[in-house]
Amino acid sequence: MAKIELVKFAATGGVSCFYAGVNAAYGDLSKVKKTQWRKINPDFLALLDTCVKEIAWMTFPYMGELHAIVSGGAYVPKAGHHGKGKAYDLGGLHWRTFHGHSPQSLSLIDLAREYHRKNNNEPLAWQDDYLLYLSIEAVIRKHFGTVLGIHYNKAHWNHWHIDAGTPVGYRSTGFGSNTRVTFVQAVLKAKRFYEGDLDGDCGPKTKKAIRMVCSHYGLVKPLSNKHTWMQFLTLVAMDLMQKREGLV
């Protein structure tokens, strides 16, 4: 099989991409560099394009135009998916002024520091940026199987690591289940169906809460069903955005 050459990119999903070498830059576009010389696998870039377009579409009614993404990089000369140009570290998103409101941004490092400083196992479930974070992660999980963020470990406080090394879908046991369960627990907590820790363990309390949220959303089949998982993520993304805006 012929080796796929990496391509340079300056945007994804029609949104300009910037590179941040330090944490402070994720929330401040004056401290970033254009990503034009960064490289990525073209097939992976196509997946990323579709994902970013959906994020932009989902947030537009509430945030305005998504006009900039700040990243910690795509291709990195090391082992793993970054070494193949098939991973992306998404650290910040920026929206333009909208309906007279000031421009809005989401910096993962700023959110994570507040999240871990104040609450440890008790997330800031009603903080606007945290609800926005969960909404966007729901969209990302529709397109990528591996998503590591502020709930995973300290190395990922400043970004989502995204790759397609595992298939999209929910599983409560086995390889890759921990991050999926933790994300679902965070959503359950934001929806007030769950009061336990975000520990990635799908125990009796988590299973009961999942049944409750599925009933709430009118989902009949379990989350392990691919179609149900995609429906769940779509509903979560829109629901938590509306909750952020005080509409539900």
C-alpha positions in Angstrom: 0.0 0.0 0.0 1.4 3.4 -1.0 2.3 5.7 1.9 -0.1 8.6 2.3 1.7 11.9 2.2 0.8 14.4 4.9 -0.7 17.8 3.8 -0.3 21.3 5.1 -3.4 23.0 6.5 -4.4 26.5 7.6 -8.1 25.7 8.4 -10.4 22.9 9.1 -14.2 23.0 8.5 -13.8 26.5 7.2 -12.4 27.7 10.5 -8.9 29.2 10.8 -6.4 27.1 12.7 -3.7 28.5 15.0 -0.9 26.8 17.0 -0.2 27.5 20.7 3.1 26.5 22.2 2.2 27.6 25.7 -1.0 27.2 27.8 -1.7 31.0 28.0 -2.2 31.1 24.3 -5.2 28.8 24.1 -7.5 31.6 25.2 -5.6 34.6 23.6 -5.3 34.8 19.8 -2.7 37.5 20.1 -0.3 34.8 21.4 -0.7 32.2 18.7 0.8 31.4 15.3 -0.9 30.4 12.1 -1.0 26.7 11.5 -0.2 26.8 7.8 3.0 24.9 8.1 1.6 22.2 10.3 0.9 18.8 8.7 -1.8 16.3 9.0 -3.0 13.1 7.3 -5.6 14.1 4.6 -8.1 11.4 5.5 -8.0 12.4 9.1 -8.3 16.1 8.1 -11.5 15.2 6.2 -12.9 13.7 9.4 -11.9 16.7 11.4 -13.5 19.1 8.8 -16.8 17.3 9.2 -16.6 17.5 13.0 -15.7 21.2 13.1 -18.5 22.0 10.7 -20.9 20.4 13.1 -19.5 22.2 16.1 -19.8 25.5 14.2 -23.4 24.7 13.2 -24.4 23.6 16.7 -23.0 26.6 18.5 -23.9 29.3 15.9 -27.4 30.1 17.3 -26.0 30.8 20.7 -22.4 31.8 20.2 -22.2 33.3 16.7 -19.6 32.4 14.1 -16.8 30.1 15.1 -13.8 31.8 13.5 -10.7 30.3 15.1 -9.4 27.1 16.6 -6.2 26.9 18.7 -4.3 23.6 18.7 -1.3 22.0 20.3 -0.5 20.3 17.1 -1.4 17.4 14.7 1.6 15.7 13.3 4.4 15.2 15.8 7.5 13.1 15.1 6.8 10.4 17.7 5.1 7.0 18.1 1.4 6.7 18.0 -1.3 8.5 16.0 0.4 11.9 16.2 3.4 10.3 14.4 1.0 9.4 11.6 -0.6 12.8 11.4 -3.8 11.1 12.5 -4.4 13.0 15.8 -5.3 16.5 16.8 -4.9 18.4 20.0 -7.8 20.9 20.3 -7.2 23.5 23.1 -9.3 26.5 22.4 -12.2 27.8 20.3 -13.1 31.4 19.6 -16.4 32.9 18.3 -17.0 36.4 16.9 -19.2 39.2 18.3 -22.8 38.1 18.1 -26.0 40.1 18.4 -24.2 42.8 20.4 -22.6 40.3 22.8 -18.8 40.3 23.4 -16.7 37.7 21.5 -16.7 34.4 23.4 -14.0 31.8 23.8 -13.5 28.4 25.4 -10.0 27.7 26.7 -9.7 24.2 28.0 -6.7 25.0 30.3 -8.6 27.8 31.9 -11.7 25.7 32.4 -9.7 22.7 33.7 -7.8 24.7 36.3 -11.1 26.1 37.7 -12.7 22.7 37.5 -10.0 20.8 39.4 -9.1 23.7 41.8 -12.7 24.0 43.1 -14.3 20.7 42.9 -12.1 17.7 42.2 -14.9 15.1 41.8 -17.7 17.6 41.9 -17.7 19.2 38.4 -18.9 22.8 37.9 -22.0 21.3 36.3 -23.8 24.6 36.1 -20.9 26.8 34.9 -21.5 28.0 31.4 -18.1 27.0 30.1 -18.5 23.5 31.5 -21.8 23.0 29.8 -20.3 24.3 26.6 -17.4 21.9 27.0 -19.7 18.9 27.4 -21.8 20.0 24.4 -18.7 20.2 22.2 -17.3 16.9 23.4 -20.6 15.3 22.5 -20.2 16.4 18.9 -16.5 15.3 18.8 -17.5 11.8 20.1 -19.9 11.5 17.1 -16.9 11.6 14.8 -13.9 10.1 16.7 -13.6 7.1 19.0 -10.7 8.3 21.1 -11.3 11.6 23.0 -9.2 12.5 26.0 -9.8 15.8 27.8 -10.0 17.5 31.2 -11.5 14.5 32.9 -8.7 12.1 31.7 -5.4 13.3 33.4 -3.4 16.4 34.0 -1.5 16.1 30.7 -4.8 16.7 28.9 -6.1 19.6 31.0 -5.2 22.0 28.2 -6.7 20.1 25.2 -8.8 17.4 23.8 -6.7 14.8 22.2 -8.7 13.4 19.3 -7.9 10.4 17.1 -9.7 7.7 15.2 -7.7 4.8 16.6 -10.8 3.3 18.2 -14.2 3.1 16.6 -17.0 5.5 17.5 -19.4 4.0 20.0 -20.2 3.4 23.7 -18.9 0.5 25.7 -18.9 0.2 29.5 -16.1 -2.4 29.8 -12.9 -3.2 28.0 -10.3 -1.0 26.2 -11.3 2.6 25.9 -14.4 2.3 28.1 -13.2 4.5 30.9 -13.2 7.8 29.0 -16.6 7.0 27.5 -18.2 6.1 30.8 -16.6 9.2 32.5 -18.1 11.4 29.8 -21.5 9.9 30.2 -21.3 10.3 34.0 -20.4 14.0 33.5 -23.5 14.4 31.3 -25.7 12.5 33.8 -24.4 14.8 36.6 -25.2 17.9 34.5 -28.7 16.6 33.9 -29.1 15.8 37.6 -29.6 12.0 37.1 -26.3 11.1 38.9 -24.6 12.2 42.1 -21.6 9.9 42.1 -17.9 10.3 41.2 -16.7 10.7 37.6 -14.6 7.5 37.9 -15.2 5.7 34.6 -16.8 2.8 36.5 -20.2 1.8 35.1 -21.5 0.5 38.4 -25.2 0.1 39.5 -25.7 3.9 40.2 -24.3 4.8 36.8 -26.4 2.1 35.0 -29.6 3.3 36.7 -28.8 6.9 35.8 -28.2 5.8 32.1 -31.6 4.1 32.1 -33.2 7.3 33.4 -31.5 9.6 30.9 -32.4 7.2 28.0 -36.0 7.3 29.1 -35.8 11.1 29.4 -34.6 11.3 25.8 -37.0 8.6 24.5 -34.1 6.2 23.6 -35.3 2.6 23.6 -32.1 0.6 22.8 -29.0 0.7 25.0 -26.2 3.2 24.5 -24.0 0.3 23.2 -26.2 0.4 20.1 -24.4 2.6 17.6 -27.5 4.4 16.4 -28.6 5.1 20.0 -25.2 6.4 20.9 -25.3 8.8 18.0 -28.8 10.0 18.9 -27.7 10.4 22.5 -24.7 12.6 21.6 -26.8 14.7 19.3 -29.5 15.3 22.0 -26.9 16.0 24.7 -25.1 18.5 22.5 -28.2 20.5 21.9 -29.8 20.0 25.3 -26.7 21.3 27.3 -26.3 24.3 24.9 -29.9 25.2 25.6 -29.4 24.7 29.3 -26.4 27.0 29.1 -28.6 29.6 27.6 -31.3 29.1 30.3 -33.8 27.8 27.7 -34.5 24.5 29.4 
